[in-house]
Amino acid sequence: MNKKKLLVTGASGMLGQALCACLESRGHDVVPMPKEALDVTNYDQVAKVLSESEPDLVLHCAAYTKVDQAESEPDLAFLINGYGTENLAVVCSKLEIPLLYFSSDYVFDGNNDKPYTTWDPTRPLSVYGRSKLAGEKAVMRHLRDFYIVRTSWLYGPFGRNFVDTIHAKAQELPELKIVSDQVGTPTCTLSLSEMVADLISTGRYGVYHATDDGVTNWYDFAREICKGLDVTIKPIPTKEYPLPATRPSYSVLDKTTLISTIGREPQSWQESLHNYLELKKVKATAAKR
Ligand SMILES: NC(=O)c1ccc[n+]([C@@H]2O[C@H](COP(=O)([O-])OP(=O)(O)OC[C@H]3O[C@@H](n4cnc5c(N)ncnc54)[C@H](OP(=O)(O)O)[C@@H]3O)[C@@H](O)[C@H]2O)c1
């Protein structure tokens, strides 16, 4: 194994925490940078931290991720996701450090009838999606050695997410109404981290789509989360649950490039979910002791 010094931005976030743990378990020298230690909107701080720590690669998990709130504070979303990423890209370029940027399925408009490839045109429908695309463009503008990893519908042990919310609500309420006309792929941060660890060991830069395997909608995802629980789940159309940000109705990502690069298929979203729910159960039992 080629041990690397890896600096992770947004290291206290949901993905940041899972990724740091995974990379450490693979024997890398991980430098976790939470927002308090590295604010990506502060160019001088970015320059100081990167030149002092001299990592072999920066993995950029820091982001503005409040999809609906972004509609009412676009300047902040673009400051963090656009200019913040640009700061990192400029400094990485000067110091000749490669950068891995996490992006989103929300850079697409959802009008496809088959999974989006890495070369399909982007057309975000929301401020959040546009700001993530601005980050992608900043990375491509300044760097030759970069990975852009688009992922979707994340959940995992270290942050507020759909699985935990639905699981908790299912124990409180007799019935849940969940939208059934948005199609995509749920992805656990634990399995995404393993894919990313495999990817960076190849040194093959480029744009990748990395999600768990398979296709579902939020209603069927919720049914799988609540299997065995005493709750009724009803499908509703998006128009009955209006939110400030428009989501793509279809955002399945084609992972062919990733699969041929890392040499393996991602695990199914059902398997990742099952593993995560088991982990939750073990943690809950341990907390009661
Ligand atoms: N969650 C999803 O469903 C999803 C789907 C597709 C792609 N992604 C992408 O995956 C990546 C990780 O997302 P996540 O779910 O782990 O998000 P998250 O839990 O919100 O983590 C983002 C982290 O970035 C930090 N941050 C915010 N502003 C910052 C700044 N100016 N400088 C440094 N750090 C800052 C946040 O700190 P505070 O919380 O203290 O502000 C938080 O710790 C992001 O690029 C996101 O766009 C996420």
The ligand as an ORCA input file, in Angstrom:
! r2SCAN-3c Opt
* xyz 0 1
  N     -25.454     14.961      1.894
  C     -25.784     14.574      0.661
  O     -26.849     14.002      0.420
  C     -24.837     14.833     -0.490
  C     -25.182     14.388     -1.765
  C     -24.303     14.620     -2.826
  C     -23.110     15.280     -2.593
  N     -22.806     15.728     -1.364
  C     -21.531     16.424     -1.152
  O     -20.720     15.649     -0.272
  C     -19.866     16.525      0.480
  C     -19.990     16.233      1.962
  O     -21.326     16.492      2.359
  P     -21.872     16.128      3.821
  O     -23.173     15.476      3.644
  O     -20.804     15.469      4.628
  O     -22.133     17.597      4.374
  P     -22.044     18.168      5.865
  O     -22.309     17.102      6.859
  O     -22.889     19.394      5.854
  O     -20.506     18.565      5.979
  C     -19.974     19.715      5.416
  C     -18.964     20.272      6.384
  O     -18.386     21.452      5.813
  C     -18.297     22.406      6.853
  N     -18.199     23.759      6.321
  C     -19.190     24.617      5.986
  N     -18.678     25.792      5.579
  C     -17.321     25.678      5.643
  C     -16.253     26.546      5.374
  N     -16.454     27.813      4.965
  N     -14.990     26.102      5.531
  C     -14.753     24.844      5.979
  N     -15.737     23.972      6.291
  C     -17.016     24.380      6.111
  C     -19.537     22.197      7.681
  O     -19.423     22.790      8.956
  P     -20.774     23.392      9.666
  O     -21.760     22.274      9.659
  O     -20.259     23.782     11.014
  O     -21.198     24.552      8.813
  C     -19.566     20.666      7.742
  O     -18.758     20.199      8.793
  C     -20.274     17.944      0.076
  O     -19.424     18.401     -0.950
  C     -21.672     17.773     -0.485
  O     -21.996     18.792     -1.403
  C     -23.626     15.517     -0.293
*
